[in-house]
Amino acid sequence: MASRAILAVVVVVVAAAVAAAAAQLDEKFYGQSCPSVEAIVRREMVRALSAAPSLAGPLLRMHFHDCFVRGCDGSVLLDSQGNSTAEKDATPNKTLRGFGFVERVKAAVEKACPDTVSCADVLALMARDAVWLSKGPFWAVPLGRRDGRVSISNETNQLPPPTANFTQLTQLFAAKNLDVKDLVVLSAGHTIGTSHCFSFSDRLYNFTGMVNVHDVDPTLEVQYMARLRSKCPSLDDNTTLVEMDPGSFKTFDLGYYKHVAKRRGLFHSDGALLTDAFTRAYVERHAAGFQEEFFADFAASMVKMGNVDVLTGAQGEIRKKCSVVN
């Protein structure tokens, strides 16, 4: 009986080890099956961002939104089907763009390596190149993700909203095994890209629900607030775009931290970084410099986020088109 018990324990331990190994991504995963995949993705990214550099921010954001719902499984790329509404059609994702371009890159990869590279991996590589081509850090992307077959709009409640306070942010990040440092580091993805007025206009006109010109967020720097009001004249503005990092929104740099340190972060969630001692210190340190340190931190947090709840091995599938399951 004792030997059987020992054997059972050994089997469980071995099974756990195998599962852990299967969940490990590898930078050289396609070394034999599709060695050209990174070159293909980069070629397409260079072409796209040369013509439309503003696409970098949305592609980085799309990878973030993918990983926070069901893990990094490409579920954000799936189209709604019949009565089933997918993530991409949920309110938090309606401002995402670049889906057609992801399909174009995937088609180029499929042409070279049919049925080999997942949409989730393509998106992870595109996000890395979006940052690098915006003069940000470069990092080796661990690969081997498989694509999920499920996409449910209601599950986007796991995404950190721009209205979140510090407690809400830390809880949402912790649910994905991301810590407070990951929060303050990944928030700096806001250094590239734009946002619609409706994502922050309550700070300008309806901070406590009074809906009047005096109902403003007192934590927002006054001159910056006036500038935002001139661009977003009312709560009803659903079309105007505003730079998240004014002055360098196409360049991945320390501008984000400089703005947040001056109480000029665009979103509630940006300003929330000043309400905690650790994140405030990080913001203030990098508002003053240390770009190489920040770049290394950002690369590490991106790799960590890119490993959230991934499907590997025989799980999921390798989609031929990113918008539909096989």
C-alpha positions in Angstrom: 0.0 0.0 0.0 2.8 2.4 0.9 4.6 1.7 -2.4 1.3 2.4 -4.3 0.9 5.7 -2.4 4.5 6.7 -3.3 3.8 5.7 -6.9 0.7 7.8 -6.9 2.6 10.8 -5.6 5.3 10.3 -8.2 2.7 10.2 -11.0 1.1 13.4 -9.8 4.5 15.2 -9.5 5.5 14.0 -13.0 2.2 15.0 -14.5 2.5 18.4 -12.9 6.0 18.8 -14.3 4.8 17.8 -17.8 2.0 20.3 -17.6 4.4 23.0 -16.4 6.8 22.2 -19.3 3.9 22.3 -21.8 2.9 25.7 -20.6 6.4 27.1 -21.2 6.8 29.3 -24.2 10.1 29.4 -26.1 11.7 32.2 -28.1 12.9 29.6 -30.6 9.6 27.7 -30.8 9.3 28.2 -34.6 13.0 27.7 -35.2 12.4 24.6 -37.4 8.8 24.9 -38.4 8.7 28.6 -39.4 12.1 30.3 -39.0 11.1 33.3 -41.1 8.1 34.3 -39.0 9.7 37.2 -37.2 11.1 38.6 -40.4 7.7 38.4 -42.1 5.9 40.1 -39.2 8.6 42.9 -39.1 8.5 43.4 -42.8 4.7 44.0 -42.7 5.0 46.2 -39.6 7.6 48.4 -41.2 5.4 48.9 -44.2 2.3 49.6 -42.1 3.9 52.0 -39.6 5.8 53.9 -42.3 2.4 54.7 -43.8 0.4 55.0 -40.6 2.7 55.4 -37.5 -0.4 56.1 -35.3 -1.3 52.4 -35.6 1.5 51.4 -33.2 -0.5 52.3 -30.1 -3.7 50.4 -31.1 -1.7 47.3 -31.9 0.1 47.3 -28.5 -3.3 47.9 -26.8 -4.9 45.1 -28.7 -2.3 42.6 -27.3 -2.9 43.9 -23.8 -6.7 43.5 -24.2 -6.2 40.0 -25.6 -4.1 38.8 -22.7 -6.4 40.2 -20.0 -9.4 38.2 -21.2 -8.9 34.4 -21.4 -5.2 34.9 -21.5 -3.1 35.6 -24.7 -5.1 33.3 -27.0 -6.2 35.6 -29.8 -9.8 35.7 -28.6 -10.0 39.5 -29.1 -9.5 38.9 -32.8 -12.6 36.7 -33.2 -15.8 38.0 -34.9 -19.2 37.8 -33.3 -21.3 34.9 -34.5 -25.1 34.9 -34.7 -26.4 35.7 -31.2 -23.0 35.3 -29.6 -21.2 38.7 -29.2 -17.4 38.5 -29.2 -14.9 40.5 -27.2 -14.1 42.8 -30.1 -17.7 44.1 -30.1 -17.8 44.8 -26.4 -17.7 48.4 -25.3 -14.1 48.4 -24.0 -12.9 47.1 -27.4 -15.0 49.2 -29.8 -12.2 51.7 -30.0 -9.6 49.1 -31.0 -8.4 49.3 -34.5 -6.0 47.4 -36.7 -7.9 44.1 -37.0 -7.7 44.1 -40.8 -4.0 44.6 -40.6 -3.6 41.7 -38.2 -5.3 39.5 -40.8 -3.0 40.8 -43.5 0.1 39.9 -41.4 -1.4 36.5 -40.5 -2.0 35.8 -44.3 1.6 36.6 -45.1 2.7 34.2 -42.3 0.3 31.5 -43.5 1.7 31.8 -47.1 5.2 31.0 -45.8 4.2 28.5 -43.1 0.7 27.1 -43.4 -1.1 26.0 -40.3 1.9 26.7 -38.1 1.9 30.0 -36.3 -1.0 31.1 -34.1 -2.8 34.4 -34.3 -1.9 34.9 -30.6 1.8 34.7 -31.4 1.4 36.9 -34.5 -0.2 39.6 -32.3 2.5 39.3 -29.6 5.2 39.8 -32.2 3.3 42.8 -33.8 3.0 44.4 -30.3 6.7 44.0 -29.7 7.6 45.5 -33.1 5.1 48.3 -32.7 7.0 49.4 -29.6 10.4 48.9 -31.2 9.5 50.7 -34.4 8.3 53.6 -32.2 11.9 53.9 -30.8 11.1 51.8 -27.7 12.8 48.7 -26.4 13.3 45.4 -28.2 12.8 42.1 -26.5 12.8 38.4 -27.4 9.2 37.2 -27.5 8.6 33.7 -26.1 6.4 31.9 -28.6 4.2 28.8 -28.8 0.8 30.1 -27.9 -2.2 28.4 -29.3 -5.4 30.2 -30.4 -8.6 29.9 -28.3 -12.0 29.1 -29.8 -14.1 31.1 -27.4 -14.7 34.9 -27.3 -17.4 36.3 -25.0 -18.1 40.1 -24.8 -19.1 40.1 -21.1 -15.7 38.8 -20.1 -14.2 42.1 -21.0 -15.1 43.2 -17.5 -11.7 41.8 -16.6 -10.0 44.7 -18.5 -8.7 47.6 -16.4 -11.0 50.5 -17.3 -9.6 54.1 -17.7 -11.9 55.1 -14.8 -10.3 52.7 -12.3 -8.8 53.8 -9.0 -5.6 52.3 -7.6 -7.4 49.5 -5.6 -9.4 48.4 -8.7 -6.3 48.4 -10.8 -4.2 46.3 -8.5 -7.0 43.8 -8.1 -7.5 43.4 -11.8 -3.7 43.1 -12.4 -3.3 40.6 -9.5 -6.0 38.4 -11.0 -3.6 37.9 -13.9 -0.6 37.4 -11.7 0.8 40.8 -12.5 2.0 42.9 -9.6 2.2 46.6 -8.7 5.4 47.1 -10.6 3.9 45.6 -13.7 1.0 48.0 -13.3 3.1 51.1 -13.2 5.4 49.9 -16.0 2.7 48.6 -18.4 0.6 51.8 -17.9 3.4 53.6 -19.7 2.2 51.9 -22.9 0.1 55.1 -22.9 3.2 56.9 -24.2 2.0 56.0 -27.7 -1.4 56.4 -29.2 -4.6 58.4 -28.8 -7.9 58.2 -26.9 -11.4 59.3 -27.5 -12.8 62.1 -25.4 -15.5 59.9 -23.8 -12.9 57.8 -22.1 -12.0 60.7 -19.8 -14.4 63.6 -20.3 -16.2 62.9 -17.0 -13.0 64.3 -15.4 -13.8 67.6 -17.2 -17.6 68.0 -16.7 -19.1 65.3 -14.5 -16.6 64.1 -11.9 -19.1 63.6 -9.1 -22.2 63.2 -11.3 -23.3 66.8 -11.2 -22.9 67.4 -15.0 -21.8 71.0 -14.9 -18.7 73.0 -15.8 -17.5 73.2 -12.2 -17.7 69.4 -11.6 -14.1 68.7 -12.4 -11.5 66.2 -11.1 -9.5 68.3 -8.6 -6.4 66.0 -9.1 -6.1 67.1 -12.8 -3.7 70.0 -13.4 -5.7 73.2 -14.2 -4.0 74.2 -17.4 -4.0 70.7 -18.8 -7.7 70.5 -17.9 -8.4 73.7 -19.8 -6.5 72.3 -22.8 -8.5 69.1 -22.7 -11.8 71.1 -22.5 -10.9 73.0 -25.6 -10.5 69.7 -27.5 -13.4 67.9 -25.9 -16.2 70.5 -25.6 -18.8 68.3 -24.0 -19.7 64.9 -22.5 -21.4 64.0 -25.8 -18.2 64.1 -27.9 -17.8 60.5 -29.2 -15.4 61.1 -32.1 -12.5 63.5 -31.1 -9.2 61.9 -30.5 -6.6 63.2 -28.0 -3.0 62.4 -27.7 -2.3 60.3 -24.6 1.3 61.6 -24.4 1.1 65.1 -25.9 4.1 66.1 -27.9 5.5 62.6 -28.5 2.5 60.3 -28.9 4.2 58.5 -31.8 7.4 57.9 -29.9 7.9 55.4 -27.1 9.7 57.4 -24.4 9.5 58.7 -20.9 7.0 61.5 -21.8 4.2 59.6 -20.2 5.8 59.6 -16.8 6.7 63.3 -17.1 3.0 64.1 -17.8 1.7 61.9 -14.9 4.2 63.4 -12.5 2.8 66.9 -13.3 -0.8 65.6 -12.8 -1.4 65.6 -16.5 -2.2 61.9 -16.9 -5.2 61.6 -19.3 -7.2 58.9 -17.5 -8.3 58.3 -13.9 -6.0 55.2 -14.0 -3.0 57.4 -14.9 -3.6 59.8 -12.0 -4.2 56.8 -9.7 -0.5 56.0 -10.0 0.2 59.0 -7.8 -1.9 57.7 -4.9 0.4 54.9 -4.0 3.9 55.4 -2.6 5.6 52.7 -4.7 4.0 53.7 -8.1 4.4 57.4 -7.4 8.1 56.9 -6.7 8.5 55.0 -9.9 6.7 57.7 -11.9 8.8 60.4 -10.4 12.1 58.5 -10.9 11.4 58.0 -14.6 10.0 61.4 -15.1 13.5 62.5 -14.4 15.2 60.0 -16.6 16.6 56.4 -16.5 15.2 55.4 -19.8 17.3 52.3 -20.2 16.0 51.1 -16.8 12.4 51.7 -17.8 12.9 50.0 -21.2 14.3 46.9 -19.5 11.4 46.9 -17.0 8.8 47.3 -19.8 10.3 44.4 -21.8 10.2 42.2 -18.7 6.6 43.1 -17.9 5.5 42.5 -21.5 7.0 39.0 -21.4 5.3 38.4 -18.1 2.0 39.6 -19.4 2.4 37.6 -22.6 2.6 34.4 -20.6 -0.8 35.0 -18.9 -3.0 31.9 -19.2 -1.6 30.8 -22.5 -2.8 27.8 -24.4 0.0 25.4 -25.4 0.6 21.9 -26.7 -2.6 20.3 -27.9 -4.8 23.0 -26.4 -6.8 25.3 -28.7 -5.9 25.5 -32.4 -3.9 27.3 -35.0 -6.4 29.5 -36.8 -6.0 29.9 -40.5 -7.8 33.3 -40.2 -7.7 35.3 -37.0 -11.3 36.4 -37.1 -12.9 32.9 -37.2 -12.3 29.5 -35.7 -11.3 26.7 -38.1 
